């Protein structure tokens, strides 16, 4: 039996790792979302045929990769990258990165992996602060990307 079979199906979604290729980015996150693709469609009304509209495929589109975590230190490499891209006023070319998201088994080995290519920050937000709640301060980082490949 493979390690995957021993770990059960479906795999749990709470044990994962995010890796920024070629960088020592801080990679601890509470939540990752936005991995996927959908076909963008263009409606086409055929002349003389009024019962339906054809749906023609235009190409694959992706939502942003959304990373959530506790607010990081100011010297965080990921925070520095976000500041460079979002506060730099496009004075320098945007640096893109490959981001790999691994869903891990109980031995911390990848069960599934997605490689998100040519990613760069497009939104960086701090969730609201509440004086009546006892919660961790969370920052959300959204990355636009060209495409994602499931590699395992």
C-alpha positions as CSV (number, residue, x, y, z in Angstrom):
1,X,0.0,0.0,0.0
2,X,1.2,3.5,-0.7
3,X,1.6,6.2,1.9
4,X,-1.3,7.9,0.4
5,X,-3.6,4.9,0.9
6,X,-2.5,4.6,4.5
7,X,-3.3,8.2,5.2
8,X,-7.0,7.8,4.2
9,X,-9.2,9.5,1.7
10,X,-9.9,12.3,1.4
11,X,-6.8,13.9,2.9
12,X,-7.3,16.5,5.7
13,X,-7.0,20.2,4.6
14,X,-5.4,21.5,7.7
15,X,-1.8,20.3,7.2
16,X,-0.2,22.3,4.4
17,X,3.0,24.2,3.5
18,X,3.5,27.2,1.2
19,X,6.9,27.5,-0.4
20,X,8.2,30.6,-2.4
21,X,10.7,29.2,-4.9
22,X,14.1,30.7,-4.9
23,X,13.5,32.7,-1.7
24,X,13.6,32.4,2.0
25,X,10.1,33.8,2.4
26,X,8.3,33.2,5.7
27,X,5.7,30.6,4.9
28,X,3.4,30.0,7.9
29,X,-0.2,30.6,6.9
30,X,-3.5,30.0,8.6
31,X,-5.4,29.7,5.3
32,X,-4.7,29.3,1.6
33,X,-7.4,29.7,-1.1
34,X,-7.8,30.5,-4.8
35,X,-6.1,27.5,-6.4
36,X,-8.1,26.6,-9.4
37,X,-9.1,27.5,-12.9
38,X,-12.3,28.0,-14.9
39,X,-13.1,28.5,-18.5
40,X,-14.2,32.0,-19.4
41,X,-17.1,31.9,-21.9
42,X,-18.4,34.3,-24.5
43,X,-22.1,34.2,-25.3
44,X,-22.9,34.2,-29.0
45,X,-26.4,34.7,-30.3
46,X,-26.9,32.9,-33.6
47,X,-29.0,34.7,-36.2
48,X,-32.4,33.1,-36.6
49,X,-32.0,30.8,-33.6
50,X,-33.7,32.3,-30.6
51,X,-34.1,29.3,-28.3
52,X,-30.6,29.5,-26.9
53,X,-27.3,31.3,-26.9
54,X,-24.1,29.5,-27.8
55,X,-21.3,29.6,-25.2
56,X,-17.9,29.8,-26.8
57,X,-14.8,29.2,-24.8
58,X,-12.4,32.2,-24.5
59,X,-9.7,30.7,-22.3
60,X,-8.8,29.7,-18.8
61,X,-8.9,32.3,-16.0
62,X,-7.8,32.1,-12.4
63,X,-8.9,33.7,-9.2
64,X,-6.2,35.3,-7.0
65,X,-4.2,33.1,-4.6
66,X,-5.2,34.3,-1.1
67,X,-2.9,33.7,1.9
68,X,-4.0,34.5,5.4
69,X,-1.8,34.6,8.5
70,X,-1.0,36.5,11.7
71,X,0.5,39.9,11.0
72,X,4.2,39.4,10.4
73,X,7.2,41.5,11.5
74,X,8.2,44.5,9.4
75,X,11.4,42.7,8.3
76,X,9.5,39.7,6.8
77,X,10.7,38.9,3.3
78,X,7.1,38.5,2.2
79,X,6.1,41.9,3.6
80,X,9.1,43.5,1.9
81,X,8.1,42.0,-1.4
82,X,4.5,43.2,-1.0
83,X,5.7,46.7,-0.1
84,X,8.1,46.7,-3.1
85,X,5.3,45.8,-5.5
86,X,2.3,47.6,-4.0
87,X,4.0,50.8,-2.7
88,X,6.8,51.1,-5.4
89,X,4.6,53.0,-7.8
90,X,5.7,50.7,-10.7
91,X,9.2,52.5,-10.6
92,X,10.8,49.0,-11.0
93,X,9.7,45.9,-12.9
94,X,7.4,43.6,-10.8
95,X,9.3,40.6,-9.5
96,X,7.2,37.4,-10.0
97,X,7.7,34.2,-8.0
98,X,6.7,30.6,-8.3
99,X,4.6,29.6,-5.2
100,X,4.2,25.9,-4.4
101,X,1.4,24.8,-2.1
102,X,1.8,21.3,-0.6
103,X,-1.0,19.4,1.1
104,X,1.0,17.2,3.6
105,X,0.5,13.8,5.2
106,X,1.1,12.9,8.8
107,X,4.9,12.5,8.1
108,X,5.0,16.1,6.6
109,X,5.5,14.7,3.1
110,X,3.5,16.2,0.2
111,X,0.3,14.3,-0.8
112,X,-0.8,16.8,-3.4
113,X,1.1,19.8,-4.8
114,X,0.2,22.8,-6.8
115,X,2.7,25.1,-8.5
116,X,1.4,28.6,-9.0
117,X,3.5,30.3,-11.7
118,X,4.5,34.0,-12.1
119,X,2.7,35.2,-9.0
120,X,2.9,38.7,-7.6
121,X,1.1,40.7,-4.9
122,X,-2.0,42.6,-6.0
123,X,-3.6,43.2,-2.6
124,X,-2.4,43.3,1.0
125,X,-4.9,43.9,3.7
126,X,-5.2,43.8,7.5
127,X,-8.5,42.5,8.8
128,X,-10.4,44.8,11.1
129,X,-9.4,45.2,14.8
130,X,-12.2,44.6,17.4
131,X,-11.9,45.8,21.0
132,X,-14.5,43.2,22.1
133,X,-12.9,40.1,20.6
134,X,-9.9,38.1,21.6
135,X,-8.5,37.1,18.2
136,X,-5.1,37.2,16.4
137,X,-4.5,40.1,14.1
138,X,-4.7,38.7,10.6
139,X,-3.2,40.0,7.3
140,X,-4.4,38.8,3.9
141,X,-2.1,38.8,0.9
142,X,-3.6,38.2,-2.6
143,X,-1.3,37.1,-5.4
144,X,-2.3,37.3,-9.1
145,X,-0.8,34.4,-11.1
146,X,-0.5,33.3,-14.7
147,X,-1.5,29.6,-14.2
148,X,-1.4,26.8,-11.7
149,X,-0.3,23.2,-12.3
150,X,-1.1,20.3,-10.1
151,X,2.2,18.5,-9.8
152,X,1.3,15.6,-7.5
